[in-house]
Amino acid sequence: MWTNFFKLRLFCCLLAVLMVVVLVINVTQVEYLDRETVSATFIDSSGQFVSSQVTGISRNPYCGYEHQALSSQERVEEDSLLAALQWQVPDVGPVPFVKSTDPSSSYFVILNSAAFFKVGSQLEVLVHVQDFQRKPKKYGGDYLQARIHSPKLQAGAVGRVVDYQNGFYKVFFTLLWPGKVKVSVSLVHPSEGIRVLQHLQEEKPDRVYFKSLFRSGRISETTECNVCLPGSLPLCNFTDLYTGEPWFCFKPKKLPCSSRINHFKGGYLKGLLTASESAFFQSGVNIKMPINSNGPDWVTVIPRRIKETNNLELSQVSGTFPSGYYYKDQWRPRKFKMRQFNDPDNITECLQRKVVHLFGDSTIRQWFEYLTTFVPDLVEFNLGSPKNVGPFLAVDQKHNILLKYRCHGPPIRFTTVFSSELHYVANELNGIVGGKNTVVAIAVWSHFSTFPLEVYIRRLRNIRRAVVQLLDRSPKTVVVIRTANAQELGPEVSLFNSDWYNFQLDTILRRMFSGVGVYLVDAWEMTLAHHLPHKLHPDEVIVKNQLDMFLSFVCPLEI
């Protein structure tokens, strides 16, 4: 009997051990699958789930953004966005100026040179960068911009740059018009400068600072404000109750937080760079400087036959890069036929009986200024708003058109915005009923260039949620997003508003609004492809093309 009892105990013990082992294996497998799901799932630009290994993503500790309360889907998306924007700059230690990228010593060559090309053909260009000692660079990380253009035809298009991380880059162009086509390549920043910009983005996000005036009776105080503030001094918490967007000011010594009357840009921090770092940001040396060709810098493009042209147009419907091109100074999107609104009456006819809301920074305020200048019946109503700040309102009573502009909420670097006018775009969208006679256009990017990317992602997440809700309750509402654009750069501007910063914001914007049901005005390509110098506020001919595209979404061609 004792023998049987001992055997039974031994069997039970072995069974218990086996169950523990199985349980441990299952738990480990579940944890492994969870990690695999997070690392391998992302919604691509077409709205499909694709594999995207996102491991080892480090979040910026600024303002505790690494501790945000995100849903699993939001965290996956944010990880994927941050992974896609990881710029490959090797950590080679301190690099002396003479060993940094020299655009005047670097060169490019056209690889697949031929007697002639046909419209629609691919052109490949190899760029080889060298330092100021005329020695080949062995690593990548430079920020290049490239375009093809035909000055006599006022034609232009951008190219796609691929970094091979060894001092060589390839640029891919699609030849979209016949004639003599010239290649231009520019160094925006050397890789050594990009490392400095990365450091500033991570360690000095408060290099643009803001202030608010508090006033009660004869007492007034001004304090500093930002997304978050250092130290342990008392704060006024102006975090938005609906979106959760954080904003704080140091509490005035004698006044309550409720006495805040305005918001304004305080200024830019000075002395951000050492002498050796400053050498990587020199106008006329290594900021937006051309890289010359080693050999011919142009090709001849001939028209395709009619049958080939039809096939080419069909292939473009899928949305290939680039999104469009200039021809005779008119932007030609590759996905649809854009109308030309050359007469004020055409715009009036399009906008008749419509309410148009423009939200965002000064780059979309340009649209308001263009429309009120070009369309005589659209008369601006004086609201007494500060110049260049708003809100602004224009009315065409005869044709029942209402045009409105309002700036986005902080951070915003305008001169003075009344506290009562600090409205977040998401909240404004939630107050719009929508419908077939409602048009919304949004541009939010320029004032976020100094902050870690998580700050911008959070803002767009709130705006996107409000856009989705608006389109859900009123599907016929037209919503248009204006992308970022390139601008003129000098040593100081590069530290705050570099094209490299704005390229990151532009990439995030496109990915986050892909598949949402909004239209995109590609201001980025429309600026880079044009022959005019880059400006934060592009010249009128570029703004006109932006408006033509915007209005083509509102009033498309009837086929």
RODO-2510 file (C-alpha; in nm, 4 decimals, decimal comma):
residues 559
     n   res          X          Y          Z
     1     m     0,0000     0,0000     0,0000
     2     w     0,2842     0,2357     0,0894
     3     t     0,4466     0,1586    -0,2439
     4     n     0,1331     0,2588    -0,4324
     5     f     0,0970     0,5765    -0,2232
     6     f     0,4594     0,6737    -0,3003
     7     k     0,4033     0,6153    -0,6734
     8     l     0,0901     0,8324    -0,6628
     9     r     0,2756     1,1174    -0,4888
    10     l     0,5600     1,0950    -0,7416
    11     f     0,3113     1,1057    -1,0309
    12     c     0,1340     1,4121    -0,8840
    13     c     0,4644     1,5941    -0,8364
    14     l     0,5715     1,5226    -1,1931
    15     l     0,2320     1,6380    -1,3215
    16     a     0,2561     1,9636    -1,1203
    17     v     0,6079     2,0305    -1,2535
    18     l     0,4887     1,9625    -1,6078
    19     m     0,1970     2,2058    -1,5660
    20     v     0,4317     2,4776    -1,4358
    21     v     0,6650     2,4266    -1,7331
    22     v     0,3743     2,4478    -1,9799
    23     l     0,2422     2,7612    -1,8080
    24     v     0,5822     2,9318    -1,8246
    25     i     0,6217     2,8431    -2,1927
    26     n     0,2734     2,9795    -2,2738
    27     v     0,3295     3,3041    -2,0845
    28     t     0,6650     3,3498    -2,2566
    29     q     0,5068     3,2812    -2,5947
    30     v     0,2254     3,5321    -2,5340
    31     e     0,4736     3,7981    -2,4297
    32     y     0,6808     3,7201    -2,7375
    33     l     0,3758     3,7472    -2,9629
    34     d     0,2797     4,0778    -2,8023
    35     r     0,6264     4,2144    -2,8722
    36     e     0,6118     4,0820    -3,2277
    37     t     0,2737     4,2453    -3,2871
    38     v     0,3971     4,5830    -3,1673
    39     s     0,7155     4,5603    -3,3721
    40     a     0,5655     4,4349    -3,6948
    41     t     0,2337     4,6104    -3,7459
    42     f     0,1790     4,9529    -3,8992
    43     i    -0,0690     5,1151    -4,1338
    44     d     0,1071     5,2301    -4,4488
    45     s     0,0151     5,5235    -4,6740
    46     s    -0,2558     5,3231    -4,8458
    47     g    -0,4169     5,2286    -4,5152
    48     q    -0,2945     4,8664    -4,5292
    49     f    -0,1126     4,6832    -4,2509
    50     v     0,2470     4,6162    -4,3465
    51     s     0,5521     4,4754    -4,1734
    52     s     0,7722     4,7410    -4,0163
    53     q     1,0255     4,6328    -3,7554
    54     v     1,0182     4,8985    -3,4854
    55     t     1,2512     4,7986    -3,2063
    56     g     1,4636     5,0021    -2,9735
    57     i     1,2679     5,3246    -3,0249
    58     s     1,3829     5,5836    -2,7736
    59     r     1,1330     5,8480    -2,6733
    60     n     1,2293     6,2012    -2,5859
    61     p     1,1958     6,2605    -2,2089
    62     y     1,0915     6,6233    -2,2722
    63     c     0,7863     6,7117    -2,0629
    64     g     0,7327     6,3472    -1,9730
    65     y     0,6183     6,2633    -2,3256
    66     e     0,7670     5,9157    -2,2864
    67     h     0,4993     5,8562    -2,0196
    68     q     0,2013     5,9625    -2,2343
    69     a    -0,1164     5,7625    -2,1836
    70     l    -0,1485     5,6127    -2,5319
    71     s    -0,3643     5,3317    -2,6595
    72     s    -0,1794     5,0327    -2,8035
    73     q    -0,2672     5,1466    -3,1567
    74     e    -0,1454     5,5009    -3,0896
    75     r     0,1800     5,3724    -2,9433
    76     v     0,2390     5,1443    -3,2421
    77     e     0,1790     5,4351    -3,4782
    78     e     0,4064     5,6697    -3,2843
    79     d     0,6831     5,4096    -3,2695
    80     s     0,6527     5,3573    -3,6441
    81     l     0,6658     5,7304    -3,7158
    82     l     0,9720     5,7793    -3,4976
    83     a     1,1414     5,4767    -3,6548
    84     a     1,0760     5,6050    -4,0069
    85     l     1,2389     5,9366    -3,9172
    86     q     1,5556     5,7992    -3,7614
    87     w     1,8208     5,9819    -3,9638
    88     q     2,1260     5,7646    -4,0178
    89     v     2,4160     5,9796    -3,8988
    90     p     2,7080     5,7637    -3,7782
    91     d     2,8606     5,8469    -3,4432
    92     v     3,2163     5,9121    -3,5621
    93     g     3,3052     6,1443    -3,2763
    94     p     3,4051     6,5107    -3,3168
    95     v     3,4727     6,5965    -3,6821
    96     p     3,6914     6,8981    -3,7695
    97     f     3,5475     7,1401    -4,0229
    98     v     3,7986     7,0443    -4,2950
    99     k     3,6726     6,6844    -4,2820
   100     s     3,3055     6,7847    -4,3124
   101     t     3,1120     6,7770    -4,6394
   102     d     3,2228     7,0391    -4,8920
   103     p     2,9606     7,0984    -5,1635
   104     s     3,2140     7,2704    -5,3910
   105     s     3,4381     6,9593    -5,3890
   106     s     3,1493     6,7147    -5,4216
   107     y     2,9992     6,6257    -5,7576
   108     f     2,7264     6,4310    -5,9349
   109     v     2,7134     6,2311    -6,2563
   110     i     2,4193     6,1163    -6,4657
   111     l     2,4364     5,7359    -6,4628
   112     n     2,2024     5,6169    -6,7344
   113     s     2,3054     5,8813    -6,9871
   114     a     2,1690     5,8225    -7,3348
   115     a     2,1259     6,0077    -7,6611
   116     f     1,7722     6,0840    -7,5561
   117     f     1,5028     5,9770    -7,3110
   118     k     1,1287     5,9473    -7,3503
   119     v     0,8746     6,1227    -7,1297
   120     g     0,8055     5,8943    -6,8353
   121     s     1,1567     5,7455    -6,8296
   122     q     1,3590     5,7254    -6,5099
   123     l     1,6780     5,9263    -6,4721
   124     e     1,9386     5,8190    -6,2172
   125     v     2,2045     6,0495    -6,0776
   126     l     2,4954     5,9470    -5,8545
   127     v     2,6225     6,2015    -5,6013
   128     h     2,9679     6,1624    -5,4445
   129     v     3,0442     6,3893    -5,1492
   130     q     3,3929     6,4959    -5,0450
   131     d     3,5372     6,7009    -4,7607
   132     f     3,7241     7,0328    -4,7698
   133     q     4,0503     6,8434    -4,8244
   134     r     3,8943     6,6978    -5,1408
   135     k     3,8956     6,3534    -4,9844
   136     p     3,5959     6,1197    -5,0334
   137     k     3,3598     6,0924    -4,7375
   138     k     3,3170     5,7399    -4,6030
   139     y     2,9783     5,7900    -4,4366
   140     g     2,6432     5,9464    -4,5183
   141     g     2,3840     6,1506    -4,3325
   142     d     2,3978     6,4685    -4,5448
   143     y     2,0673     6,6354    -4,6275
   144     l     2,0366     6,6882    -5,0032
   145     q     1,7621     6,8377    -5,2178
   146     a     1,7378     6,7723    -5,5915
   147     r     1,5220     6,8746    -5,8835
   148     i     1,5050     6,8670    -6,2618
   149     h     1,4011     7,1787    -6,4509
   150     s     1,3738     7,3433    -6,7914
   151     p     1,4028     7,7223    -6,7463
   152     k     1,2658     7,8110    -7,0905
   153     l     0,9586     7,5970    -7,0292
   154     q     0,9222     7,7123    -6,6663
   155     a     0,9085     7,3426    -6,5806
   156     g     1,0378     7,1614    -6,2728
   157     a     1,0003     6,8501    -6,0552
   158     v     1,1691     6,7082    -5,7470
   159     g     1,3804     6,3935    -5,7153
   160     r     1,4012     6,1197    -5,4528
   161     v     1,7354     6,0945    -5,2714
   162     v     1,8693     5,7616    -5,1388
   163     d     2,1622     5,7608    -4,8934
   164     y     2,3961     5,4612    -4,9246
   165     q     2,5775     5,5532    -4,6009
   166     n     2,9207     5,5508    -4,7655
   167     g     2,9541     5,8997    -4,9131
   168     f     2,7490     5,8073    -5,2210
   169     y     2,3880     5,9060    -5,2862
   170     k     2,1508     5,8236    -5,5683
   171     v     1,8805     6,0574    -5,6923
   172     f     1,5877     5,9184    -5,8918
   173     f     1,3873     6,1432    -6,1236
   174     t     1,0851     6,0809    -6,3440
   175     l     1,1124     6,2769    -6,6698
   176     l     0,7699     6,4320    -6,7129
   177     w     0,7996     6,6741    -7,0078
   178     p     0,9877     6,6872    -7,3392
   179     g     1,2822     6,9158    -7,4093
   180     k     1,6220     6,9899    -7,2580
   181     v     1,6034     6,8942    -6,8907
   182     k     1,8682     7,0092    -6,6439
   183     v     1,9627     6,8419    -6,3131
   184     s     2,0305     7,0429    -5,9969
   185     v     2,1507     6,9023    -5,6633
   186     s     2,2031     7,1044    -5,3439
   187     l     2,3558     7,0347    -5,0057
   188     v     2,1139     7,1738    -4,7460
   189     h     2,3200     7,0639    -4,4436
   190     p     2,6262     6,8415    -4,4072
   191     s     2,5895     6,5323    -4,1893
   192     e     2,8020     6,7061    -3,9263
   193     g     2,5442     6,9862    -3,9129
   194     i     2,2587     6,7354    -3,8940
   195     r     2,4156     6,5897    -3,5781
   196     v     2,4078     6,9383    -3,4245
   197     l     2,0415     6,9852    -3,5263
   198     q     1,9540     6,6489    -3,3722
   199     h     2,1218     6,7501    -3,0475
   200     l     1,9301     7,0801    -3,0378
   201     q     1,6012     6,8998    -3,1037
   202     e     1,6631     6,6592    -2,8170
   203     e     1,8367     6,8831    -2,5633
   204     k     1,7206     7,2406    -2,6414
   205     p     1,3521     7,2241    -2,7373
   206     d     1,2936     7,5494    -2,5468
   207     r     1,5306     7,7522    -2,7683
   208     v     1,2252     7,9501    -2,8778
   209     y     1,0582     8,0859    -2,5677
   210     f     0,7166     8,2411    -2,5161
   211     k     0,5655     8,4884    -2,2743
   212     s     0,2282     8,6065    -2,1467
   213     l     0,1182     8,9328    -1,9953
   214     f    -0,0931     8,9199    -1,6794
   215     r    -0,2819     9,2328    -1,5780
   216     s    -0,5294     9,3420    -1,3125
   217     g    -0,5988     9,7112    -1,2691
   218     r    -0,2679     9,8949    -1,2584
   219     i    -0,0648     9,5859    -1,1785
   220     s     0,0904     9,3897    -1,4645
   221     e     0,3473     9,1121    -1,4836
   222     t     0,5058     8,9181    -1,7686
   223     t     0,6183     8,5577    -1,7250
   224     e     0,7667     8,2876    -1,9461
   225     c     0,5487     8,0128    -2,0944
   226     n     0,5984     7,6859    -2,2830
   227     v     0,4794     7,3298    -2,3303
   228     c     0,6581     7,2606    -2,0034
   229     l     0,8838     7,4689    -1,7790
   230     p     1,1899     7,3702    -1,5749
   231     g     1,2396     7,4127    -1,2022
   232     s     1,0055     7,4117    -0,9068
   233     l     0,8549     7,7613    -0,9251
   234     p     0,4719     7,7849    -0,9056
   235     l     0,3007     7,7414    -1,2420
   236     c    -0,0223     7,8436    -1,4096
   237     n    -0,1657     7,5378    -1,5808
   238     f    -0,3359     7,6335    -1,9090
   239     t    -0,3622     7,2770    -2,0388
   240     d    -0,6632     7,2507    -2,2696
   241     l    -0,9487     7,0647    -2,1004
   242     y    -1,0770     6,9004    -2,4195
   243     t    -0,7636     6,8028    -2,6120
   244     g    -0,5257     6,7706    -2,3181
   245     e    -0,2699     6,9863    -2,5009
   246     p    -0,0267     7,1040    -2,2287
   247     w     0,0669     7,4707    -2,1823
   248     f     0,2141     7,6369    -1,8748
   249     c     0,3304     7,9808    -1,7599
   250     f     0,5278     8,0732    -1,4525
   251     k     0,2783     8,2081    -1,2017
   252     p     0,2948     8,5866    -1,1502
   253     k     0,4106     8,6907    -0,8043
   254     k     0,1172     8,9238    -0,7343
   255     l    -0,1563     8,8240    -0,9785
   256     p    -0,3809     8,5195    -1,0258
   257     c    -0,3491     8,2930    -1,3300
   258     s    -0,6912     8,4102    -1,4474
   259     s    -0,5497     8,7580    -1,5194
   260     r    -0,3589     8,6436    -1,8310
   261     i    -0,4504     8,8680    -2,1240
   262     n    -0,2199     8,7649    -2,4114
   263     h     0,0459     8,5356    -2,5547
   264     f     0,3509     8,6330    -2,7587
   265     k     0,6879     8,5091    -2,8788
   266     g     0,9547     8,5978    -2,6236
   267     g     1,2516     8,5402    -2,8498
   268     y     1,5234     8,2992    -2,9547
   269     l     1,8011     8,1689    -2,7320
   270     k     2,1491     8,2813    -2,8335
   271     g     2,4858     8,1128    -2,8005
   272     l     2,3514     7,7661    -2,8803
   273     l     2,6615     7,6484    -3,0659
   274     t     3,0316     7,6200    -2,9983
   275     a     3,2763     7,7765    -3,2436
   276     s     3,3473     7,4389    -3,4038
   277     e     2,9744     7,3647    -3,4419
   278     s     2,9080     7,7062    -3,5957
   279     a     3,1486     7,6192    -3,8784
   280     f     2,8925     7,3668    -4,0066
   281     f     2,6367     7,6466    -4,0589
   282     q     2,7877     7,9046    -4,2950
   283     s     2,5982     8,0867    -4,5684
   284     g     2,7764     8,0583    -4,9009
   285     v     2,9780     7,7608    -4,7720
   286     n     2,7616     7,4691    -4,6588
   287     i     2,3975     7,5846    -4,6270
   288     k     2,1842     7,5203    -4,9368
   289     m     2,4844     7,5226    -5,1681
   290     p     2,4818     7,3686    -5,5177
   291     i     2,6762     7,0537    -5,5983
   292     n     2,8216     7,0716    -5,9498
   293     s     2,8209     6,7967    -6,2108
   294     n     3,1222     6,6023    -6,3305
   295     g     3,0148     6,5877    -6,6919
   296     p     2,6847     6,6817    -6,8583
   297     d     2,4151     6,8082    -6,6218
   298     w     2,1298     6,7820    -6,8692
   299     v     1,9493     6,5301    -7,0893
   300     t     1,7212     6,5506    -7,3912
   301     v     1,3678     6,4177    -7,3493
   302     i     1,1425     6,3404    -7,6452
   303     p     0,7624     6,2987    -7,6418
   304     r     0,6060     5,9557    -7,6264
   305     r     0,3758     5,8271    -7,8965
   306     i     0,0031     5,8759    -7,8286
   307     k    -0,0514     5,5112    -7,7268
   308     e     0,2473     5,5241    -7,4897
   309     t     0,1207     5,8517    -7,3437
   310     n    -0,2172     5,6956    -7,2619
   311     n    -0,0451     5,4029    -7,0898
   312     l     0,1728     5,6455    -6,8969
   313     e    -0,1284     5,8415    -6,7755
   314     l    -0,2953     5,5195    -6,6604
   315     s     0,0150     5,4183    -6,4659
   316     q     0,0220     5,7525    -6,2880
   317     v    -0,3198     5,7030    -6,1305
   318     s    -0,1676     5,4762    -5,8635
   319     g     0,0182     5,7760    -5,7173
   320     t     0,3861     5,7599    -5,7996
   321     f     0,6575     5,9975    -5,6879
   322     p     0,6691     6,2910    -5,7514
   323     s     0,3119     6,4035    -5,6879
   324     g     0,3281     6,6653    -5,9622
   325     y     0,5432     6,9024    -6,1657
   326     y     0,5490     7,2539    -6,3057
   327     y     0,5014     7,3250    -6,6755
   328     k     0,4743     7,6838    -6,7985
   329     d     0,4669     7,7855    -6,4326
   330     q     0,1487     7,5881    -6,3723
   331     w     0,1422     7,2983    -6,1292
   332     r     0,0273     6,9708    -6,2828
   333     p    -0,0682     6,7035    -6,0270
   334     r    -0,0159     6,3515    -6,1570
   335     k    -0,3315     6,2079    -5,9971
   336     f    -0,5984     6,4375    -6,1354
   337     k    -0,6626     6,7326    -6,3659
   338     m    -0,6205     7,0603    -6,1817
   339     r    -0,8306     7,3580    -6,2847
   340     q    -0,6890     7,7057    -6,3419
   341     f    -0,8749     7,9796    -6,1558
   342     n    -0,7313     8,2741    -6,3483
   343     d    -1,0400     8,4945    -6,3214
   344     p    -1,1973     8,6184    -5,9949
   345     d    -1,5385     8,5176    -6,1287
   346     n    -1,4227     8,1557    -6,1477
   347     i    -1,3378     8,1602    -5,7768
   348     t    -1,6643     8,3325    -5,6890
   349     e    -1,8611     8,0710    -5,8823
   350     c    -1,6750     7,7915    -5,7032
   351     l    -1,7210     7,9321    -5,3522
   352     q    -2,0778     8,0559    -5,3957
   353     r    -2,2990     7,9693    -5,0937
   354     k    -2,0013     7,8223    -4,9073
   355     v    -1,8364     7,8796    -4,5702
   356     v    -1,4587     7,8405    -4,5869
   357     h    -1,2600     7,7876    -4,2655
   358     l    -0,8820     7,8369    -4,2769
   359     f    -0,6987     7,7154    -3,9661
   360     g    -0,3285     7,7253    -3,8905
   361     d    -0,0119     7,9277    -3,9247
   362     s     0,0849     8,2191    -4,1468
   363     t     0,1399     7,9955    -4,4525
   364     i    -0,2351     7,9358    -4,4784
   365     r    -0,3066     8,2952    -4,3813
   366     q    -0,1464     8,3671    -4,7209
   367     w    -0,4466     8,1957    -4,8773
   368     f    -0,6829     8,4371    -4,7007
   369     e    -0,4714     8,7335    -4,8144
   370     y    -0,4551     8,6098    -5,1733
   371     l    -0,8296     8,5488    -5,1991
   372     t    -0,9305     8,8827    -5,0460
   373     t    -0,6858     9,0644    -5,2772
   374     f    -0,7700     8,8774    -5,5974
   375     v    -1,1491     8,8520    -5,5593
   376     p    -1,2949     9,2073    -5,5416
   377     d    -1,6391     9,0969    -5,4143
   378     l    -1,4775     8,9236    -5,1159
   379     v    -1,4567     9,2126    -4,8700
   380     e    -1,2696     9,1803    -4,5443
   381     f    -1,4726     9,2661    -4,2371
   382     n    -1,2665     9,4592    -3,9804
   383     l    -1,2741     9,2670    -3,6519
   384     g    -1,0077     9,4879    -3,4979
   385     s    -0,7683     9,1925    -3,4842
   386     p    -0,3908     9,2460    -3,4624
   387     k    -0,2191     9,2582    -3,8016
   388     n    -0,0877     8,9220    -3,9232
   389     v    -0,2511     8,7470    -3,6254
   390     g    -0,6271     8,7402    -3,6713
   391     p    -0,8880     8,6122    -3,6506
   392     f    -0,9909     8,7482    -3,9910
   393     l    -1,3242     8,7443    -4,1704
   394     a    -1,4259     8,8241    -4,5289
   395     v    -1,7751     8,8284    -4,6767
   396     d    -1,9277     8,8330    -5,0236
   397     q    -2,2917     8,9104    -4,9477
   398     k    -2,4014     8,9015    -5,3098
   399     h    -2,2834     8,5447    -5,3617
   400     n    -2,3246     8,4301    -5,0001
   401     i    -1,9573     8,3480    -4,9356
   402     l    -1,8009     8,3528    -4,5891
   403     l    -1,4216     8,3202    -4,5557
   404     k    -1,2636     8,2854    -4,2111
   405     y    -0,9063     8,2536    -4,0823
   406     r    -0,7968     8,1621    -3,7310
   407     c    -0,4471     8,0781    -3,6052
   408     h    -0,3814     7,7533    -3,4212
   409     g    -0,3237     7,7310    -3,0467
   410     p     0,0158     7,7472    -2,8736
   411     p     0,2992     7,7019    -2,9403
   412     i     0,2713     7,9867    -3,1894
   413     r     0,5389     8,2487    -3,2561
   414     f     0,3130     8,5393    -3,3473
   415     t     0,3734     8,8832    -3,1977
   416     t     0,0659     8,9136    -2,9753
   417     v    -0,2401     8,6897    -2,9556
   418     f    -0,5152     8,7698    -2,7061
   419     s    -0,5677     8,4872    -2,4585
   420     s    -0,9334     8,4661    -2,5586
   421     e    -0,8247     8,3938    -2,9174
   422     l    -0,5948     8,1019    -2,8325
   423     h    -0,8118     7,8318    -2,9859
   424     y    -0,6991     7,4796    -3,0708
   425     v    -0,7863     7,3574    -3,4208
   426     a    -0,9370     7,0321    -3,2895
   427     n    -1,1820     7,2254    -3,0709
   428     e    -1,2763     7,4528    -3,3599
   429     l    -1,3451     7,1519    -3,5815
   430     n    -1,5689     7,0024    -3,3139
   431     g    -1,7824     7,3151    -3,3338
   432     i    -1,8395     7,2908    -3,7100
   433     v    -2,1618     7,1258    -3,8292
   434     g    -2,0225     7,0580    -4,1776
   435     g    -2,1992     6,9666    -4,4993
   436     k    -2,1664     7,0085    -4,8746
   437     n    -2,1265     7,3866    -4,8415
   438     t    -1,8551     7,3689    -4,5745
   439     v    -1,4850     7,3766    -4,6643
   440     v    -1,1997     7,3372    -4,4158
   441     a    -0,8289     7,3925    -4,4843
   442     i    -0,5577     7,3295    -4,2246
   443     a    -0,1843     7,4097    -4,2085
   444     v    -0,0101     7,3330    -3,8794
   445     w     0,3677     7,2778    -3,8944
   446     s     0,6073     7,5753    -3,8854
   447     h     0,5785     7,6595    -3,5151
   448     f     0,6581     7,3014    -3,4089
   449     s     1,0023     7,2771    -3,5704
   450     t     1,1979     7,3277    -3,2471
   451     f     1,0127     7,0678    -3,0427
   452     p     1,0630     6,6915    -3,0142
   453     l     0,8538     6,5055    -3,2697
   454     e     0,6244     6,3636    -3,0007
   455     v     0,4831     6,7143    -2,9424
   456     y     0,3815     6,7443    -3,3097
   457     i     0,2464     6,3899    -3,3262
   458     r     0,0213     6,4621    -3,0291
   459     r    -0,1144     6,7796    -3,1926
   460     l    -0,1890     6,6039    -3,5213
   461     r    -0,3488     6,3132    -3,3378
   462     n    -0,5999     6,5517    -3,1794
   463     i    -0,6668     6,7308    -3,5082
   464     r    -0,7060     6,4030    -3,6964
   465     r    -0,9550     6,2723    -3,4404
   466     a    -1,1653     6,5882    -3,4848
   467     v    -1,1415     6,5631    -3,8663
   468     v    -1,2573     6,2007    -3,8593
   469     q    -1,5533     6,2950    -3,6392
   470     l    -1,6416     6,5873    -3,8685
   471     l    -1,6358     6,3674    -4,1787
   472     d    -1,8324     6,0990    -3,9952
   473     r    -2,1200     6,3338    -3,9093
   474     s    -2,0964     6,5315    -4,2375
   475     p    -1,9303     6,3192    -4,5092
   476     k    -1,9751     6,5850    -4,7801
   477     t    -1,7538     6,8342    -4,5965
   478     v    -1,4352     6,9095    -4,7932
   479     v    -1,1228     6,8973    -4,5742
   480     v    -0,7871     7,0010    -4,7224
   481     i    -0,4463     6,9752    -4,5568
   482     r    -0,1635     7,2055    -4,6685
   483     t     0,1774     7,0468    -4,6165
   484     a     0,4982     7,2136    -4,4987
   485     n     0,7327     7,3903    -4,7402
   486     a     1,1026     7,4647    -4,7779
   487     q     1,2332     7,8107    -4,6903
   488     e     1,5364     8,0362    -4,7054
   489     l     1,8045     7,9368    -4,4568
   490     g     2,0915     8,1175    -4,2885
   491     p     2,3136     8,0240    -3,9944
   492     e     2,0582     8,1322    -3,7321
   493     v     1,7349     8,0292    -3,9047
   494     s     1,8807     7,6815    -3,9586
   495     l     1,8868     7,6230    -3,5836
   496     f     1,5152     7,6932    -3,5461
   497     n     1,3384     7,6346    -3,8793
   498     s     1,5703     7,4192    -4,0864
   499     d     1,4264     7,2384    -4,3871
   500     w     1,5524     6,9219    -4,2182
   501     y     1,3208     6,9840    -3,9220
   502     n     1,0309     7,0671    -4,1518
   503     f     1,0975     6,7628    -4,3694
   504     q     1,0381     6,5512    -4,0588
   505     l     0,7138     6,7336    -3,9787
   506     d     0,6010     6,7000    -4,3395
   507     t     0,6637     6,3252    -4,3340
   508     i     0,4635     6,2849    -4,0128
   509     l     0,1769     6,4951    -4,1489
   510     r     0,1460     6,2866    -4,4677
   511     r     0,1544     5,9543    -4,2849
   512     m    -0,0917     6,0511    -4,0135
   513     f    -0,3527     6,1843    -4,2560
   514     s    -0,3150     5,9075    -4,5117
   515     g    -0,6410     5,7225    -4,5667
   516     v    -0,8441     5,9674    -4,3557
   517     g    -1,0473     6,1088    -4,6454
   518     v    -0,8804     6,4491    -4,6710
   519     y    -0,7189     6,6195    -4,9699
   520     l    -0,3534     6,7214    -4,9721
   521     v    -0,2009     7,0361    -5,1218
   522     d     0,1630     6,9366    -5,1676
   523     a     0,3259     7,2676    -5,0787
   524     w     0,6558     7,0859    -5,0139
   525     e     0,7004     6,9706    -5,3729
   526     m     0,5434     7,2877    -5,5113
   527     t     0,8151     7,4901    -5,3379
   528     l     1,1119     7,2645    -5,4144
   529     a     1,0194     7,2144    -5,7806
   530     h     0,9837     7,5849    -5,8583
   531     h     1,2674     7,8003    -5,9891
   532     l     1,2056     8,0842    -5,7411
   533     p     1,4126     8,1026    -5,4197
   534     h     1,2705     7,9167    -5,1222
   535     k     1,0735     8,1295    -4,8779
   536     l     0,8736     8,0552    -4,5643
   537     h     0,5960     8,2522    -4,7325
   538     p     0,6273     8,1534    -5,1000
   539     d     0,5880     8,4069    -5,3802
   540     e     0,2478     8,4760    -5,5310
   541     v     0,2858     8,2454    -5,8315
   542     i     0,3363     7,9478    -5,5976
   543     v     0,0497     8,0536    -5,3682
   544     k    -0,1706     8,0894    -5,6760
   545     n    -0,0945     7,7302    -5,7746
   546     q    -0,1702     7,6166    -5,4198
   547     l    -0,5075     7,7916    -5,4340
   548     d    -0,5816     7,6453    -5,7781
   549     m    -0,5246     7,2996    -5,6338
   550     f    -0,7314     7,3756    -5,3227
   551     l    -1,0206     7,5090    -5,5299
   552     s    -0,9963     7,2100    -5,7659
   553     f    -1,0724     6,9876    -5,4666
   554     v    -1,3693     7,2078    -5,3742
   555     c    -1,4978     7,2334    -5,7320
   556     p    -1,3499     6,9453    -5,9365
   557     l    -1,3731     6,9256    -6,3141
   558     e    -1,6901     6,7596    -6,4317
   559     i    -1,5997     6,4665    -6,6543
***
